[in-house]
Amino acid sequence: MGDGHKSAFGMPTPPRSAWLRWIADLVYPPACPGCGVILAGQPSFCATCWREIRFIERPYCEILGIPFGYNPGEGMVSAEAIATPPVFDRLRSVAIHEGPVRHLVHGLKYRDRTDLAPMMAAWMLRASERHVLECDGIVPVPLHRWRFAGRKFNQSAELARHLAHLSGRPFLPATLVRVKKTARQVGLTARRREENVRAAFKVVPGREMDVAGNHLVLVDDVFTTGATVSSATRALKKAGAAEVTVLTFAMAIAGPI
């Protein structure tokens, strides 16, 4: 029975999508991505994990998005942004990369939990203020083709795709490519991370119009030292991007905030 049909008793049947969701929930009931406890209703965090999440809310640095421990006044920037101005124009993230948030990111990235991407993208849209809604295109940080072949999907592209769907802004998955087969960034020092991804990206020939003069949102799952998104931003700026906002789900911060 398709959408809009009636049952043998004359009652409208639920849309096919509703049946598919019901079957999916029966086979794979919604579970907290932080601890795995079974939930009632839509996928989200349980109450215990929710209390452990440190969402990044104002006041924070207007450039790096680092939360302040006090309110220094509107428009203030952090000492880090003043000492070492980033190549991108601003950074926004949903939450600190620890506890349940780390489990959520790892679930998407390493355990093929692409079903988590819509929820994560919705939170990212909120955290972006209006930068996603007002951008000219959403660009995911790309994987090298060999790593993509092994992983089968790009977690940054999954987040960017759902952001584009939610916001109605153009999704540009084929605009930026990773031309250098880099080592994994995990475990590297900040200097080694920067060296690892130097000149690792370029705008695909023929796709310059996606970039030139445009305000773009560059999407990744986690911001750690900024080496990867900085290298990607340099490639976009070299191709003429007017502005690049980096948007990640999580931000790794050492020490108290």
N, C-alpha and C positions, 0 to 999 in steps of 0.2 A: 504494500500500500504506500503510495507516495504522499507528498505534502498536499494537504487540503482535501484528501479523500475521507469518506465516512466509513465507519465500521459496519458490521452486519447488524448492529443494534441502532444504526442511524446517528451515532455520535461521531463527531470529528475525531480522526486519529491524530496523535501527536506527530509533528514533523519528523522526517527521517533523522535529522540531526539530533533531535531530542532522544530518539531511540538509541542512536549510536553513543550519545553521552551516557545514557543510563546503563548500557551494556559495558562501556569502558569503566564506569565507576564500580560496577558489580565485580568485574574481573580485576581491576586495579583501583581499589578504593583510594580516595585522596589521603595522602599521608603528609605529615609535617616534614618539610625538607631539611629541617634542622636536627630532629631526633628520630623521625620515622613513625611516630605515633599516628594511628589511624584517626582521621578527622571526619566530622559530618559537614557536608556542604562543599564549597569551592576550595581548591588547594590554597593553603596559606600556612603560616606558622601557628603552632599551638600557643596557648597562653604563656606557658613557661618560656619557650624560646623567644616569643615576642618581647618579653620583658628584658631579655639579654641583648637585644639588638640596639646598637647605638646609631640611630639615624642622624644624618648630617643635616642640621637645621641652622637657620640664621641665629646668631651672627657668625659669619665666616668670611674669609678673605675673598674679595671680589674677583681676584685673578685665579688663585689656586684652589679656592673652595675649601681650604683648611678651616675647620671650626675653631672659633676663639673660645677661651674659657671665661671670657667676660665680654661685655658689649663695648667696643671701642668707638662706636659711632658709625653712622651710615657711610658706605663707600670705602671703608678702610681696607688696606691690603696688609698682608703678613710680611714679616721681616724676610722670609724666604723669597717671596716674590720680588721684593725690592733688591735683595742681594744678587739674585740670579733670575732675572726676568725670563719666563718661558717663551719658547717660539710660538706656541699656540696663544690664543687670545684669552681663554678662560677654561677652567676645569670645573665640572660639576659631577658629584657622585651621590649615590643614595645613602650608603651606610659605611661604617668602618669594617674593614675586612678581618673579622674575628668571629669566633663562636658560630652561631647558626648561619650567619651571612657567609662565612668561609665554606661551610657545608653545602650551602645552596650553590655557590659558585663552582665548587668542585663537582657537585652533582651534574650541573650542565656541562662542564668542561671535560670531565674525565669519566663520567658514568652514563653518558649519552642521554641525559635527562632533558631532551629538547622541549618536553612538555612544560618545563619551568620557565621557558623564555617569555611567554606572553605575560605572566605575572611580573617578572623582573622588568620587562619593558614598560609596563604600566607605571611602576614605581620610578623608573628612569625618566619617563615623560614628565612626571610631577617634579622631580628633582631638577630638571633642566630649566625650570621657570618657563619662559616663553621662547627660549632659544631654539628648541626643536620646531615649534609651531611657526616660527618666523624664518626658518632657514630655507636655503634653496636646494638642499640635498643632504641625504644621510649616507655617510661612507663608513663601512666597517673596516677595522684593521684587518688586512688580509693575511692568510696563512701562505707559506710557500707551497707550491703545487705538490711537492713530495710529502710534506706533512699533511696536507689536505687529503691526499690519497690514502694515507695511513689512518687518519682520524675519521674520514668520511663526511665531516661537517665542520664548519667554522662557527664557534660559539659567538663570536663578535657579530658575524653576519646574521645569525639567528636573532640576536637582540635587535640589531638594526632593522631587520625585516619587519619585526613586530612593531617597532617604533614607527616605521613608515606607515604601516597599516593603521595604527592608532591615530597618527597625526595627519595623515593624508599628504605627507611630504614625499618627494621622490626618493626612492631607494636606489643607491648607486653601487651595487656590488662588484661591477666590472670596471670601475674607474681607476682604482688604485691597485697595484699588484706588488707583491714582495718578490724582488728579483734576486735576493741574496739568501742562500740557505743558511740560516743562522742557527746557532746552538740554542738550547732551551735557556731562558733567562733565569729560571729558578736556581737559586744557590750562587748566582754570580754577584760580585760587588757592583756598586753603582757605576764605577769606571768601566768595568768589564761589560756591563750591560750596554753602556753607551757605545763602546767599541764594537760590540757584537752586532748592533743594529744600524751602525753608521752606513748611510747610502743603501739601505736595504729595500727601499720602496721607490716606485716611480709611477707617474700617471701614464696610463696606457695610450700609446699614439692613436690619435683619432678621437680620444675622449676629452680633449682639452676644454671643450665647450661646457662639459659638466662642472668644470672647476673655475675657469677664468672669470674674475669679477664677482664670484659667488660667495655667499655666506654658508659654510658647510658645518655639519656636526659629524665629528669623528668618533666612532663608537668602539669601545673595548670593554672587556669584562671587569678587569681590575687595574687600578692605577697604583704602581709601586714606586719606582724612581722616576717614571716619566720618559725613560729612554726610548721605548717603542713608539709611543704616541708623538714624541718630539721628532723622531726620524720621519714618521709618516707625515706629520705636519709640514716639515721642511719640503717634502716632495710636493705637497699640495700648494704651498706658498710659491714654490719655484714655478709651478704651472699657472700661477696667477690668482689663486684663491684670495679673496678680499679679507676673509675672516674665518678662523677655525675654532670652534668650540669643541673641546674634548668632553665626552660624556661616558662615564663608566658606572657599573653597578656598585662596585666597592672601591674603597680607598684604603691602602695600607699605611698606617701611621705608627711610628715607633714612639713609645712613651705615652704619658698621660696627655689628655687634651682638656 
